[in-house]
Amino acid sequence: MPTSPPENTHGTPLRTDEVARLLQLNRYLKKMEALLKTVTATLRPALAAKIANPADPMGDYELEAQMHYTLREDDTAWRGDSDNFLTSRQALLKHGCYQLANGADHRVWMPRMEALNTEPHCWSFNDLWENEYGPDNPSVPLRDCLRLGSVWVEVVIRQQYCLHLDSGEWVQENHPSLEKE
């Protein structure tokens, strides 16, 4: 019995070439995840060493990746005077983002998606079309994933310091209202 063509969230069947492009997107997002894993492994030891050094006043840090998914330049909605973000995502990296580049298969099995399910899906691909993070960071229907042209990835380090105002000294401690991780 032949399999039905996959659908996007609106029920319109995806063509074979569109499925191939979505699978390529999945593979490229796996590369992005692998890079983030490498960057995290490079940055975390130096930041941890700063915290361990009593001569350094840094008390804590946060490490995150912000991924901004942008439209292709040939998309009808693309504007030269715009960021052209279709959606954005954030991954906390300080303790290693457990979803990114973990080798797990994040496929969601749905009827009529056999062609898209021929290979494991990375977290970022699954997260892109399945999860919504408010009106500014919506999920992206599979057909709209085909409109993506790039992902701007920002790795953000927030070094946190605490100046004790009674003594004028820098203290290596978290703000009392924050839980120690």
C-alpha positions in Angstrom: 0.0 0.0 0.0 1.5 3.4 -0.9 2.2 5.9 1.8 0.4 9.2 1.8 2.4 12.4 1.3 3.3 14.2 4.5 1.3 17.3 5.5 2.2 20.5 7.1 0.1 21.7 10.0 -2.4 23.1 7.5 -3.0 19.8 5.9 -1.5 20.6 2.5 0.6 17.7 1.2 4.3 18.4 0.9 6.0 17.5 -2.3 9.0 15.1 -2.4 11.4 18.0 -3.0 10.0 19.9 -0.1 10.4 16.9 2.2 14.0 16.6 1.0 14.6 20.3 1.9 13.1 19.8 5.3 15.3 16.8 6.0 18.3 19.0 4.8 17.2 21.7 7.3 17.2 19.1 10.0 20.7 18.0 9.1 21.9 21.6 9.1 20.3 22.3 12.5 22.2 19.2 13.8 25.4 21.0 12.7 24.3 24.1 14.5 23.7 22.1 17.7 27.1 20.4 17.4 28.7 23.8 17.1 26.9 25.1 20.2 28.0 22.0 22.1 31.6 22.7 21.1 31.4 26.4 22.0 29.9 25.6 25.3 32.6 23.1 26.1 35.2 25.7 25.3 33.7 28.6 27.3 32.5 26.9 30.4 35.9 26.0 31.9 37.2 29.5 31.7 34.1 30.9 33.3 34.1 28.3 36.0 37.8 29.1 36.7 36.9 32.8 37.2 34.3 31.8 39.8 36.9 29.5 41.5 39.5 32.2 41.6 39.1 34.2 44.9 41.0 37.1 43.4 38.3 37.4 40.7 35.1 39.2 41.8 32.8 37.3 39.4 30.3 35.5 41.4 28.3 33.6 38.7 27.5 33.6 35.0 24.9 32.6 32.6 25.6 31.2 29.1 22.9 31.0 26.5 22.3 30.8 22.8 19.8 32.8 21.0 18.8 31.5 17.6 17.0 33.9 15.2 15.4 32.1 12.2 15.3 34.4 9.2 13.5 34.4 5.9 15.2 33.6 2.6 16.0 36.7 0.5 13.8 35.4 -2.3 10.8 35.1 0.0 8.0 37.5 -0.9 7.8 38.8 2.7 11.6 39.5 2.9 12.4 43.2 3.4 15.8 44.8 3.0 15.1 47.1 6.0 14.0 44.4 8.4 15.6 41.7 10.5 13.3 39.2 8.7 12.9 37.0 11.7 10.3 34.3 11.4 10.8 33.1 14.9 13.5 32.9 17.6 14.6 30.3 20.2 16.8 30.3 23.3 18.9 27.6 24.8 20.5 27.8 28.2 24.0 26.4 27.9 25.6 26.9 31.3 25.0 23.3 32.4 24.9 22.0 28.9 21.6 22.1 27.1 20.5 18.5 27.4 18.5 18.7 24.2 21.1 20.0 21.9 23.4 17.5 20.0 22.4 14.7 22.4 21.9 12.1 19.7 18.3 11.6 20.7 15.6 11.2 18.1 13.1 14.0 18.6 10.7 12.8 15.8 7.1 13.1 16.5 5.2 10.4 14.7 2.1 11.7 13.0 -0.2 10.2 10.4 0.9 11.0 6.8 4.5 12.0 7.8 6.3 8.8 6.8 8.5 10.5 4.3 9.7 13.1 6.8 10.3 10.5 9.4 12.9 8.6 7.4 15.7 10.0 9.6 16.0 11.1 13.2 15.1 14.7 14.0 17.3 16.9 16.1 15.8 18.9 19.0 16.1 22.3 17.1 14.2 21.0 14.1 11.4 19.5 16.3 11.3 22.6 18.5 11.0 24.9 15.5 7.8 23.5 14.1 6.2 22.0 17.2 6.7 24.5 20.0 5.5 28.0 20.4 7.0 30.5 22.9 4.5 33.4 22.8 3.4 35.7 20.0 7.0 36.9 19.2 8.4 33.3 18.9 5.7 31.2 17.3 6.0 27.7 16.0 6.8 27.5 12.3 4.5 25.2 10.2 6.6 22.8 8.1 5.7 24.6 4.9 7.0 27.9 6.4 10.2 26.1 7.5 10.9 26.0 3.7 10.9 29.8 3.8 13.9 29.9 6.1 17.2 31.2 4.7 19.5 31.4 7.7 19.8 31.1 11.5 21.6 33.9 13.3 23.1 32.4 16.4 24.2 34.5 19.3 26.1 33.0 22.2 25.6 35.3 25.1 27.7 35.3 28.3 26.4 37.2 31.3 29.1 37.6 33.9 27.5 38.4 37.3 29.2 40.5 40.0 28.0 41.7 43.4 29.3 44.9 45.0 28.5 45.0 48.7 27.3 48.5 49.4 28.1 48.5 53.2 31.8 47.7 52.6 32.4 48.7 49.0 33.9 45.2 48.4 33.1 42.9 45.5 31.8 39.6 46.9 31.6 36.3 45.1 28.1 35.3 45.9 24.8 35.1 44.1 22.1 37.6 44.8 20.2 36.3 47.8 17.0 36.1 45.8 18.5 33.8 43.3 18.7 30.0 43.9 22.1 28.5 43.7 22.3 26.2 40.7 
